[in-house]
């Protein structure tokens, strides 16, 4: 199954890998006496790609994100941009991680949101999204002079804590998916010295997520309406995220993510029990979202007060896609390690 998904995502992933190759074409080795010391480079991390490094034993990481997802266009099944009703979702996502050992980090990711749309109104208040827990095991550690990057494997589980159905007259109150989702990932991180002696830090994260199914009733985040009763099965997802960070100075860093995502179709099957349809065949409802692909970029600027405290600000925007939203997402985050 995973190999089939990797095959489907090959075109998008090849774009990401090609960009990595271009960025590294002029990279130098750290043998040059003018090269920047890694102790002189402080990092927050790019907007999207998580670190392959684990926390030292007994240390914590707290990283809250604030974002604003703005949608007024969508890619149709042929990849053409189409105008859609305006929707805007304000949200936060917070990482809380702990170094269990030098090789193992574990923690949780919490989400909050607030949505307003031109069609479905606005949320009645700030809502809680789904909560995820994860464990990360570091396989290798980068050392100068070696070709081996830092690599980790990560296993995450997302729990359906957010509201997703029975939304009544407030469909914008839906912030969850209603299903448990398991995500398996491989993270890699490497350092390269550019011709000017400055460091380029690179990450490549590959993830595969699969979900269970759940009961859906009435108005839901899946487009069902009052009187519906059935089940939903979200499609599996493959994501490749390549990221670059260039150390301008000890404090200032330029960052860029390139993200490719391929999603299988989400299927909803059930019945309309509202009483409006008397024919049994007319009461049967089958919804199929179809396959989707997207390629997005997220440039950002980091400022690091120290090696343990940093700030990042940037925006994620879509380059191309198929059967998916063309959301523009400004993001800010603070990274704290102690």
Secondary structure as GFF3:
##gff-version 3
##sequence-region A 1 338
A	DSSP	alpha_helix	2	8	.	.	.	ID=ss1
A	DSSP	alpha_helix	10	24	.	.	.	ID=ss2
A	DSSP	three_ten_helix	38	40	.	.	.	ID=ss3
A	DSSP	beta_strand	60	75	.	.	.	ID=ss4
A	DSSP	beta_strand	81	99	.	.	.	ID=ss5
A	DSSP	beta_strand	104	117	.	.	.	ID=ss6
A	DSSP	beta_strand	121	122	.	.	.	ID=ss7
A	DSSP	beta_strand	127	128	.	.	.	ID=ss8
A	DSSP	beta_strand	131	140	.	.	.	ID=ss9
A	DSSP	beta_strand	150	159	.	.	.	ID=ss10
A	DSSP	three_ten_helix	171	173	.	.	.	ID=ss11
A	DSSP	beta_strand	181	193	.	.	.	ID=ss12
A	DSSP	beta_strand	199	211	.	.	.	ID=ss13
A	DSSP	beta_strand	213	217	.	.	.	ID=ss14
A	DSSP	beta_strand	228	233	.	.	.	ID=ss15
A	DSSP	beta_strand	237	247	.	.	.	ID=ss16
A	DSSP	beta_strand	252	263	.	.	.	ID=ss17
A	DSSP	beta_strand	267	272	.	.	.	ID=ss18
A	DSSP	alpha_helix	280	283	.	.	.	ID=ss19
A	DSSP	beta_strand	284	288	.	.	.	ID=ss20
A	DSSP	beta_strand	292	304	.	.	.	ID=ss21
A	DSSP	beta_strand	309	322	.	.	.	ID=ss22
A	DSSP	beta_strand	324	325	.	.	.	ID=ss23
A	DSSP	beta_strand	328	337	.	.	.	ID=ss24
###
